[in-house]
Amino acid sequence: MEGKGLQMDLRAFMDELQAETPADFVRIRKPVHPRFELTAVVAKLEQQRRRPLLYFERVEGTSFPVVCNLTASRTRLARAMRTTPAGLVQRYLQVLHEGVEPHRVDTGPVKQVILRDEQVNLLDLPQIVHHQEDAGPYVTAGIAIARDPDTGLNNASFNRMMIKGRNKGSLHLTTGKHLWEFYRRAESRNQPLEVALVIGVHPAVELGAVHTGSIQEDELKIMGSLLGKPLEVVRCETLDLWVPAHAEIVLEGVLLPHVREEEGPFGEFTGYALGTRPREIFQVQAIIHRRDAVFRDIAVGHADHLLLSSIPMEANLFRAVQAMIPSVTAVRIPAPFTAYISIQKRAVGQGVNAILAALGAELYLKWVVVVDHDIDVFDDRQVRWALATRVQPDRDVVILPNARGSDLDPSTLEDGVTSKIGIDATAHPSLEQFTPRHRVPPDLLDKIKLEDYL
């Protein structure tokens, strides 16, 4: 890695991590095979409850080193946002209101190498196959930047891409999400949709890309807010799009209208390998990258993936529930399609209102559990205790059939159509009027020194 550059790129963050918390950065010099071996290292470390950033110097079949596990800890995400792990959601919510305009520059490090037309070869990238059921190599950390054909607003989102040849990939668009809507608008006019797939950026920029909000919100502005400075952007070589100037790699191309090809199977964040489906085709017409570019990979379904997507979802849900229940105290995404929410209930019915607000705010949600503020939603044991002792199923369970959910949910019979469930696990009619919890007197507990007894 050459120098830090500005404090808005991936390599600056990694240099800072090495200097300040060296145990959190692991450099692997041993050659590794891109088929399964990188993911196996991540999985093996997770079995030991270890999640350091991994920098693979030598990956067979490519000249690009690979970094993964970048966002696999709340501590690293907090570092990227200049806050503490406990303050992540509130910090995210705070900066959403700021909206920093990107700063356009003439050129940047990402344009040190420009490959066009016949020079384009996706097979030069690390051909990473993550799980044994996967149909082939995937780019999993690509941030798709596109513009709404109607409004001109930018959108950024993570979209997996199956590499299908030298200049062709199959992009997964989630039904009902913003990029899917942009593509449908362009396709209705028989036009391709320009897309730039950005690989390797500061983790604060990645957090901006997984923001879940209105289609009217510009993620490039949110990225600047999270960075704490305007995001420097350069114009693509072949597209009318602006991308982070300090990215490692950008794939420039178009989503072809009315063209679909089989994509998958692929092991997703749900822990399942979902089957083959027809997907949109991404025709790559240019690749720009740094001279010594680092390839960013996300081991899908592992902590790197799950934590990155959880923080913005928690922030979005907190904001949505707070609009209806001002006394919401915490939100947690503990598992796929699931949210735990704690509120200080001040009126009968607020538990159900919190359920409805959450389900309306996040397409992927299928399970919502609402508890009182005395329950720590980051402690699964406490949540299970509230479910066991404060819930009557015939009174406190809400089921909504035939709702749009995730097309990655393997339990649905029709692709992406699901029922949704909410459980009001708050005390009835209120915590103050409910059967009191047994407690050791707090003053005595504070005085006890175990070394006097053990």
Secondary structure by P-SEA (a helix, b strand, c coil): cccccccccaaaaaaaaaacccccbbbbcccccccaaaaaaaaaaaaacccccccccccccccbbbbccccccaaaaaaaacccccaaaaaaaaaccbbbbbbbcccccccccccccccccccccccccccccccccccccbbbbbbcccccbbbbbbbbbbbccccbbbbbbccccaaaaaaaaaaaacbbbbbbbbccccaaaaaaaaccccccccaaaaaaaaacccbbbbbcccccccccccccbbbbbcccccbbbbbccccccccccccbbbbbbbbbcccccccbbbbbbbcccccccaaaaaaaaaaaaaaaaaaccccccccccccccbbbbbccccccaaaaaaaaaaaaccccccbbbbbccccccccaaaaaaaaaccccccccbbbbccccccccccccccccbbbbbbbccccccccccccbbbbccaaaaaaccccccc
